[in-house]
Amino acid sequence: MKFPALNEFLKYLESIGELHRIKVEVDPELESTEIAIRALKQGKPALLFENPKGSKYPLAMNILASERRIEHALGMHPEELGEKLIGFMERAIPPKLNTILEHKQIVKRLISSRPKKVSSGFAQEVVDTPNLTQLPIQKCWSQDGGRFITLGQVMTYDPVTQKRNIGVYRMQMFDDSSTGMHWQIQKGGGFHYFQAQKLGKEFELAVVLGSDPTLLLASVAALPEGIDEVMFAGFLRGARIPMTRGKTISVDVPANAEFILEGKVSLTESKLEGPFGDHFGHYSAASEFPVFRLNAITHRRNPIYPGTVVGRPPMEDKFLGDATQQILGPLIRLMHPEIRSLWAYYEAGFHNLLVVEIEERYAKEAAKTAMSLIGEGQLSLTKCIVTVSAGVNPKDWNSVLKEIRENFDPHYDFIMIPKVPLDTLDFTSYKMNLGSKMVIDACRKQRAESPDDVGINSERRAKSNQFGGMRPDKVGMSYEQRAIQNLKSPPVPNVRDSRAGQISNLKSIDRRIIDVNLIENTLLIVKIESQFTPQSTQHSNTPIIQHSNSSLGREVVEKLVALPKLSSLKLIAVVSEDVDIRDKESYIWGIFTRFDCERDIIFTEQKLVGISPVYSGVMGIDATWKTGYQKPLVMDERIVKLVDAKWGKIWKKD
C-alpha cells in the first residue's frame, strides 16, 4: 500500500493491530520516554498518546520501531528492495529493453521518484503564528538541557546549486518561536548553511513534523551528498511525493505533512544547546549551535505530532538504521566491486563499528578498501572497521570474531589513523569532531608475498627485528608461511572450566576484576570495579556510574596483555561495571562507545621502526568509562515508579 501521509499510515497500522491508543494522560517530559522504551523492548505496537500533558495534539511514538511496520511502509522487506535495486543498477548500463522488462517494479519506482508540484495540501490547512509551547515536545532524559524536537525533518536548499537536503536533527526548544539547530559534521543541512554563511545570504528552511513513512526513512538514510531525499522517498513509496511552496518562505515543503515549521537560521547567532541523551547511550555535551527562528507553523486539521527516543541501543533508530542500510548497502558494489556486503552495528551506535565482507583480488586490497570507505560520505564517520573475507556474514559477530582469531596479525593487519574527523557525538577523544580511527584486517591471506616482492631479504628482516620489527620465530618466512603459522593457533587458556576459579585466578593479578567472559576463543571481556552508586528496581539492576579513575582500566589492560597465559588471545577488552558482559548487545555497546583508538589501545609490544609503529601480541582495549566522559543514560527512578503504577491503565482496552 502507498500512504500519502502519516495520519493515513497510522490508521492502517491500527487496522492491523500495529497501533495502540493510550487514553490516560501522559507527560511528554520523561514519562513518554519510559513508556516508549518499555513498549519497544516488549515488541508492542506503535503508540498514540491521545492525551499528552499540556497539549491538545496527540503524540505518536515508535512509529517505525519494528521490522513489521517498516515492511508495511515499504510494501516489501527492505533487504528485498535493496537486492532488487542493485540487481537493476548492475544491469542498467548500457540500458537494454529486457533489463527494463525484467525489473518493471524497480523501474516503476524510479519513475515515481520525481516530486510532484501542487498548489496546496493538508500541511497548510491551518496557518498559525509560532507557538511551540502548544506542541507535545519531549524531554527524554532527566539531564537533557530542555525539551527537544526529536523527529524534525529539516529541509534545506543549497544557496548555490539549489539542491535539496532533508536530515533529522535534534532541535532544542528555547522559547515559543526559536530552537537550536544541531548540525553535526558531514550533514547536508550543515553544508548548505556553510554556503549561506560564505555568501552572506539569508538562510530559509522548513522543518517537517510528521511525513509519510517513506520520507522519514529517506531523511535518516545515509545518501551520497547531493542526492535528493524527496526523490529517494518517491522511489521507496512507489509514488511521487507532492510538494508545495511554503507560506512564508521560498522553500517547497511536503504538501501532506502533519506540521511544517517555517523560518530562518541566523548566519551569526548561536546559543548553548544541550546536553541531550543521544544514540550512543550517553549524554552529549552542551555546545554552541545556530538558532532557528520561526515565521509560522502550518498544519493539517487534527494533526498528529511525531516523536522518538534515542538512547542506549536498541531504540527506534535501530530499525530505521538497519532498514536504510539494507536498502542502500548493496549499492556500494557499484563503486567497490570487491565488496560483497557491509554492516554497521546498531549496538555500537552504527558509526562506531563497521564490518565489511571483501573478495580480495590482490594482497591487502581489503586495507585499500577500508581506507577508501573512511573517506566516503557518512561512512567517513566510522571509528572502527573490520574487514573479513567473502563468505563471512558481517552481521554475525561470532563469525567475525572467528575470522579475527584465524587471520588477524597486528604486525601486518592493524592500521591506526590518528587526528582525523570523528562523529560529533563521540566524546572519547575529549575533542568535539576530532579523534582517531582504526582498521582490523581479518581477511584470509590470498597469496605469498615473498621477501623479494618487497625488496627485503631474510637478513634485512632479521636486522630489523633487533629494533622490534619482527618476532624471531618469523624472521625469513614468506608472507604465506607467516599466515599459515598464524592459522595454527596456540592453545587457548582454559577459561571455561570454572568461572569462579577463572575469576579468582585473574583477581590474583588484579583485585579489581569482578567478572570475565571469553567469546569464540578470541575476545576476552573483563569487567572491573569502579566507583558506582547501585540502582536496583524491578526493571533495572544496572549500576549508575558516578566517578571513575581514568587510569584504572589502562592499568588492568597493561597487566593482562603482558600475561604469558593469555598470549594466545587476539583481543582483551576491559569494561565498566554497568556492562553485561554476557549480553552481546550490552558488551558491544560497552566496548565500542567508550574508547579512543589512539589513546586506549595497547598491545603486548609496540615499538617504532623508523617512523613506522610496529605492533605484536595481544590487542588490549581500555573501554572503561572515564572521568570526563559524558554520563550514560538512566531513567529517573521517580518516573520508573510512576510508569509501573500506570502500566495496566496504559494497556487497558476499551
N, C-alpha and C positions, 0 to 999 in steps of 0.2 A: 504493500500500500504506500501511497505518497501522501505525506502530511503537510499541508500548506502552512501550518503554524503550530506553536507549542500547545495551545489550547486544544486543538483537534487531536494531537498526539496523545495528550493526557486522557482525553475522553476514550480514545481507542484502548489505551492501557487499562483503564478502569473496566472496559467491557470484557477484557480477557483476564481479569483478576490480578493485573500488574500495577494497580494503583490503590492506595489506601487513604481514605479521608480521615483526618484527625480533627474531631469537632471540639475537644476541650481546648481551653486557652493555653497557648504555649509561648514562652518568651523567646524571641529571636536572639536574645543575649544569653549565650551558653546552653540554655535548655534545648533548643532545637538541634544544636551540635551533638549533644549526648544521645538524643533520640535517633538522629540520623545515623550515627556511628553504630549504635546497637542494632538498628534495623538492617544495615548493610552486612554486618558480621553474621547476622542470623538469616541472611538470604531473603529478607522480606521485600514486599513491593515498593515501588516509588511512593513518596509521601506527599500529601497535600494538606498543609496546615491551614484549615479554614478560618481559624480564629487566632492569628498571631497577635500577641500583646502589643498595643499601641498603633495598630494599622488596620485599615479596612480591606487591604488587599491580601488574598491568600498567598502563602509561601509554598512553592514546590521544591522538594529536595530529593536527592537520589534518583533523579530522572533517568539517567543512563548508567546506573550503578549495578548493572548485571549484563552478562553476555546476551541473555534472552532479549532484554529491552533494546540493546544495540542492534541485534539481528532484526527485530521488528522495525526499527528505524530505517535500516538499510534495505530491507527486503531479502537479505541473504546474509550468511555469516561473513564477517569482514575478511577472513582468510581466503574464502572462496572468491570474493570480489577482487582481492589483491592478485590472486593467481590468474584470474580471467584477464585482468588489466595488463599484467606483464606478458601473458600469452599473446595478447593482441599487439602490444607495443613491439615485441621482439620480431613480429612478422609483418609489421605495418610499413616497413621501409625496405624496398620500394613498395608503394601501395598496389595491391592486387585485388581483383574482384572477389576471388574465392576467399581471401582473408576477411574481407568485409562480410561476406555471407556467413562464414563460419563463426563470426563474432558479432552477430547482429545486436545482441543485448548490450555489449560494451559500446558498439558504435552508436546505438540509440542514446546511451547515457552521455557519450561525448558530445553528441549534437545538442543535448539538453543542457550543456554546461554554460551556454551563453545566457547571461542575465536578460530579463525582460523588463523594459522600461514601462511603467504605468503611471497614471496621473495621480493616483491616491491609493490608500489601502487602510486595513484595520488599524495600523500603527498610528494613524493620525485622526482617528475618530474624535479624540479629545485632545485639545492643546491647552496646557496649564503653565502658569508661571512656576518656576522651580521651587519645590519644597521637598527635599529629600527626607525630611523627618516623617513624612507620611508613609514612606515605604518600610517594609519589614526588614530593614538592613541588619545584618547579623554582627554580633560579636561572638567569635567562635571559641576563643580561648581566654582564660582569665587575665593573662598578662598582655593581651593584644592592646595596641595603643588606642583603640576605639572601635567603632563599627566599620565594617568593610563590605563593599560590594564585592562578592566573590565570584560571580559568574557574568561579569560585564564583558561583552564582546566589543572591543574598541576598534572602530572603523576609521582609518586614516587614509590620506592620499598623498603621494609623493609630490611636493610642490614643483618639481622639475618635470617629471615624466607623467604625472597624474596616475601612476599605477596605484592600485588599491591594496590595502592590507587590513586583515582583521586578526586580532590576537586577544586572548583572555588575560587580562592583567588585574591584579587586585587594586582596589580604589578605596582609600580611607576617607570616610565622610568627615569633613572639617566643620561644616555648618550646613544650613538648608540649601545652599546653592554652590558649594565648592567641595572638591575632593582632591586627594593626591592622585598622581598618575605614575604608577610603579613600573616604569620601563626598564627592564633589565638589559644587559648587553646582548647583542646578537638577536634582537627582536625587531620586526619590521616597523612597528609604530615608532620605536626609538630612532631608527634610521631616518624615517620621514621627518621626525622632529628635529634631528640634526641638520637636515637640509633646510628646513624652515629657519632655523637659527642662523645658518650661514647666509641665507638670503635676506634675513630680517623680515620675512613675510608672516603675516597673521596666520595662526595655525588652527583652523577649524577642524572639529571632528564630531563623530556621533558615537554614542555608547548604546549598544543593543542589549536589552534585558528581556530575554525570552524569545528566542528564534525557533524556527523549526529545527528538529534534532540534527539534521544533516549539516546545517550551517554551524551549529555548535561543534560538531565533530571536526568540520573543516577549520574552525577557528583555533582549535587546540593542536591541529596536525602540524608536524614539522616540515612544512612545504619549502621547497627551494625559494630563495629570495626572488621576488618579482612575480611569483605565481599567485593568481587571484583566488583567494579563498571562496569568494562567491561563485566563481566558475567551478571550483572543485566541489562545492556543495551541490550545484546543479548536477554534476556528474554522479555524486553519491545518491542523490534523490531520484535521478532519472527524470527530472522535470525542471524547467527553467525557474530561477528564483526571481520573483517580481521585485523591482526596485523603484523607489520614488524619491523625488527631491525633498530634502528636509525643509521644515517650515521657516527656520531662522538662519540656516547655514547653506552654503553652496556645496553640499555633500549629498550624494544619493544614499538612501537608507533602505533596509528591508521593509517592504510595504506591509508585511503581515506580522511584524514583531509585536510583543506584548507592550513593551515600553521602549521609547527612544529618548536618551538624554542628549540634547543638542548644546554645543558650546564651543569654547576655545581654551587652548592651553597657552598660558603666558610663556613668552620666549625668555623672560628674565626672572620671573618669580618662582621661588621654590620654598618648600616648607618641610619641617621634620615629619616624616611618615614612619609608622611602625611603633613598636615591634609588632610582629604578626606571626602566628603559628603556621608554619609552612610545610610543604610536602616532603621535606627531608626529616620530618618528625621532630623538629626543634623550632624554637622561635628564630626569626631573622631579625637582625638588629634594626633599630630606628636609624634612618638616614634621610638626607635631603633629596626630595624628588619634586618634579614640576607640579604646578597647581592647575587643575581643570576647573573652569568656571562655567556654570550652566546658563544658557539663554532661556531654555524652555524644556519642559518634559511633555512629550506627546505619548498617547497610549490608546489602545483599543478600549471599547466599553467592557467593563468587568474583566480587567486584565489579571494575569497571574504573575507574581514576582518569582524569578528563579534564584535559587541559592545552592551552594555546595559547601563542603568542608574539606580542607586539606589538613593533613597531619601525618602521624606515623602510619606507614602503609600497613594494610590496604585501606584506601579510601576510594571515592568515586573516580578520582583521576587514574587509578589503576586500570579501570575498564576503558576509559577514554584513551589512555596512552597505549594500551595493548591493542585496541581496535585500530587506531591510526597506524601503528607500526605494522600490523598485519596487512593493511591495505597498501601502504607506501613502501614497506621494507623490500619487497621483491624488485621494485624499480631501481634499486641500487645496482642491479645487474646490468642495466643499460650503460652505466659509467664504469663499472668494475665487473667485467665478465668472470673474473676469478672468484667473486663472492657468490657462494651458494645461498646463504641466508645470514641474518644477524638478529640479535635480540638484546634489547635494553631491559634491565631488570627493574621492575616497579619497586621491588623490595628495597632497592638502593636509591630510590628517587629518580630512576631512569638514567640521569646523566652520570651517575657515579660508577656504573658498571655496564659495559657493552661487550657481548661475546659475538665473534664473527667467524662463520664457517667458510673456509677458503680452500679452493682447489689450486694448490701451488703448481705453477708451471716451470718454476726455476727456484733454486735455493734462496730462501729468505724473502720470497715475494710477499709473504704474509707481513713482514716488517714494513715493506714498502706500502702495502695496502693500509695498514694501521696508521701510518704516518699521514697518508692521504686523507683518511677519514677524520683525523684530528683537525684537518683544515676544511672540512665540508659543512657549511651552514650550521644548523643546530647540533650536528654531530660534533662540531668543534668544541662544544661544552663538555664532552665526555672526559671523565677523570681517569678511569681505568679501562683499558681494552685488553681482552684475552682473545687470541686467535687460536682456532682449532682446525683440524683437517676435515676435508669433505667426508661426509658420512656421520659426523658427530653432531647431534642435535644441540644447538646453542641454548635452547630453553631448558635442557636437562642439566641442572647444576652438578649432579653427581657424576654424570658423564664428562663434564668439563673438568672436574677435579681429577678424574682418572687420566685424562689427556695431559694435564699438568704433571701428574706423577710420572707418566711414561716418557714425556718429551721435553719438559722444561729444564734447561740448564742455565742458571742465571749468568754464567760466564758469557754465553752467546745469545741468550734469548730474553734478556731483560733490557728494556730501554726506559730511561728516566728523562723526562722533559721538564726542566725547571723554568720558573719565571715566565709563565705564559697566561693568557686569559683563562678565566675559570668562571663557572656558573656564579651569578651574583649571590645566590642563596648559600653557597658553600663557604662556611665560616672557618674551616680547618686551617687555612693559611694565615688567619688573622688579618688578611688584607682583602678588602672587597674587590671582586672581579679579577684577582690575580692569584696564582698558585702554581701547582705542578701537576703533571700527568705521568702515567706510566703505561707501558705495553708489556704484557707477558705473552711471548710466542710459544704456544704449546702445540704447534703443528708438527706432524711426523716428519723426520728428515727424509728428503726425497732422493738425494744422490750424494756421492762422495765429493767432498771439497778438499782435494789433496793439497799439501803444503805448497806444491809448485804452482797451484792455481792462483795463490795469492803472493807468490814470490817469497815465501818464508819456509826455510828448511828446518829439519828437526833440531839442528844445532842452535839456530837462532831462537827457536821456540824454547829450548832448554835454557838458553841465556835469559830470555825474557822472564822465565819462571823465577829467577833469582830476585826479581822485583815484584813477585806475586802475580805474574801473568798467567800461570797455569799450574795445576797440581802436578806433582812429579809423575804420578801414575798415568798421566795423559800426554806427557811430552812425546812428540814424534808420531802420535796417532793421526790418522786422517780424520776428517770431519765425520765420515761414515763410521769409522771404528769407535770414535767417541760416542756417537749416537747409539751404537749397538750396546756399548758398555752401560750407557745410561738406562737402557731398557732392562738390563739385568740388575734390578733394584736390590739393594741390600735388605735384609730382613727388617721389618718394621717393629718398633718396640711393642712388647706385649701389653697394650694398654686396655684391652677388653676383658682380661681375665678377672680382674677385681677392681671395680670402680673405686671402692673405698680405699683399697690398697694403693691404687694408682695415684689418687689424690694425696694420700698420706706420703707417698714416695716423692711426689713433686713438692709437697709442702715442706719437705726436708730441705729442698733447695730454696724455697721462699715461703714463709708462713702466711703471706697474703693470698696465696692461691686457695680458692674455695671449691672450684669445680673444673672439670676438663671434659672435652669430647673430641674424639678422633673421627674424622669423616673421610671415607674412601682411602684410608691409609695415606692421606695426602695433607689434609688441613687439620692441625691440632688447635682447637679453640680453648683458651684458658681464661677462666673468669677469676678476677681478683677483687679483694675487698677495697672499697673506697669509703669515704665518709658520707653516709646516707641517712635520710630520715625515712624509715619504712612506712609504707601505706598498706593497710590491709582492709579490703572490703570484699563483698561477695563477688564483685566484678573485677577486682584487680588486687594482686598482692605484689605488684611491681614496686621496688624501692624508688624513691624520688631522690635524685642527686642534688645535694646542696653544695658540697665543696669537694674538690679533688686535688691532690698534689700532682702537678703535671709531670713530675719525674717518676712517679710510682710505676706506671705502665712500662716506661722505657727501661727501667732497672730490671723488671721481670723479664722483658723480651731479651735483653742482653744476656741474662743468665741462661735462658732456655736455648737460644740459638747456639750457645757455646757448649752445650751438653753433648758429649760423645754419644750417649744412648739415644739422643733424638736426631742424630745426624742423617738418618735415612729419610726423614720427613722433608717435604718441599716447603710447606708454609706453616708458620705458627702465628696465630693472632691472639693478642691479649685484649680482653674486653672488660667493660664495667659490669657492675652488679645488676643493673637493670636489664641486661640482655639474657634471654632464654637461649642457652647455647644448644639446646636440643630441638629447637624450632627453627626451620630454615628461614622463614620469613623474618623472624626476630634476629637471627645471627647475621644474615646478610645485611640487614639494616644496621645492626650494631657495629659491624666492621666497616662497611664502605662509606658510611656518612661521618666517620669520626677519625679519619687520619689524613694527614698531608703527605703525599708521596715523598717529597724531598726531605722532610724532617722526621717522619715517623716510621720509615722503613729501615731495617737493619739486617745485614747479612752476617753469617758466621765470619766471613772475611770480606773486607772491601778495601781496595788499595788503588793507587793511581799508577798507571804505566804510561809515562809521558804525561799527556793531558787527558788520557782516557781512563775513566773509572772501571775497575775490574771487580766483579762480584763472584763469590763462590760460597757453597754451603747452603744452609737453611735460610730462607727469607722470613724475617720476623716483622710483624706489623703491630705497632702500638696503637690500637684502636680504642683506647680508653677515653672516656670523657675527661676533658682537661680544663683547668682554670682558664677562663677567657672564652671558652666555647659558649654558644647560646644554649639555653636550658632546653631539655627535652619536654615534650608536651604531655601534660597530665591534667585530666579534668578536675575541677574543683569538687571537693568531697560533698559540699552542700548540694551541688547540682546532681551528683550521682544519687544521693538520697531522695531528692525531690522527684527525679525520674523513676526511681524504684517505686515510690508511692503512687505515681500516676500511671505506671506501665499497663495495668489492667484496663484502665479507662481509655487509654490511647488506642488499644486494640479491640475495644468493645464494638460489636457490630450492632447496627440499628435493629 
